[in-house]
Amino acid sequence: MAVPKKRTSKSRKGMRRSHDFLQFKAAVHICPECGELKLLHHICEACGTYRGQQVVDVE
């Protein structure tokens, strides 16, 4: 089994983990049909619309 020869520094560990806490705040948009939060360029999971057109039937 592979075992690290040297201890990982706090700086290197932090640089590796820097992407774990990213949040995509800019890519979130309010759906104009139902008002729920959705990702940009994605179908709304709550109402099933995309760009004002009903795409998926949601139960």
C-alpha positions as CSV (number, residue, x, y, z in Angstrom):
1,M,0.0,0.0,0.0
2,A,1.3,3.5,-0.8
3,V,2.2,5.6,2.2
4,P,3.3,9.2,1.9
5,K,7.0,9.8,2.7
6,K,6.5,13.4,3.9
7,R,3.7,15.2,5.8
8,T,1.4,17.3,3.7
9,S,1.7,21.0,4.7
10,K,-1.3,23.1,5.8
11,S,-0.8,25.3,2.7
12,R,-0.8,22.4,0.2
13,K,-3.7,20.7,1.9
14,G,-5.7,23.9,1.8
15,M,-4.9,24.5,-1.9
16,R,-6.1,21.0,-2.7
17,R,-9.3,21.5,-0.8
18,S,-10.0,25.0,-2.1
19,H,-12.6,23.7,-4.7
20,D,-14.5,21.7,-2.1
21,F,-16.2,24.8,-0.7
22,L,-17.0,26.6,-4.0
23,Q,-20.7,27.5,-4.4
24,F,-22.2,28.4,-7.7
25,K,-24.0,31.5,-6.7
26,A,-23.8,33.2,-10.1
27,A,-25.3,30.2,-11.9
28,V,-28.6,30.2,-9.8
29,H,-31.6,31.9,-11.3
30,I,-35.2,32.4,-10.2
31,C,-37.7,30.6,-12.5
32,P,-40.1,33.1,-14.0
33,E,-42.9,30.6,-14.1
34,C,-43.0,29.2,-10.5
35,G,-40.4,31.3,-8.6
36,E,-38.2,28.4,-7.5
37,L,-34.4,28.6,-7.7
38,K,-32.9,26.8,-10.7
39,L,-29.6,26.5,-12.5
40,L,-29.1,28.7,-15.6
41,H,-29.5,26.9,-18.9
42,H,-31.3,24.0,-17.2
43,I,-34.9,22.8,-17.0
44,C,-36.7,23.9,-13.8
45,E,-37.2,20.8,-11.7
46,A,-40.2,22.2,-9.9
47,C,-42.4,23.1,-12.9
48,G,-40.6,21.5,-15.9
49,T,-40.3,24.6,-18.0
50,Y,-37.4,26.0,-20.0
51,R,-37.4,29.5,-21.5
52,G,-41.1,29.8,-21.0
53,Q,-42.1,26.5,-22.7
54,Q,-43.4,23.4,-20.9
55,V,-40.8,20.7,-21.6
56,V,-41.3,18.0,-19.0
57,D,-44.5,16.9,-17.3
58,V,-44.0,17.2,-13.6
59,E,-46.4,15.3,-11.3
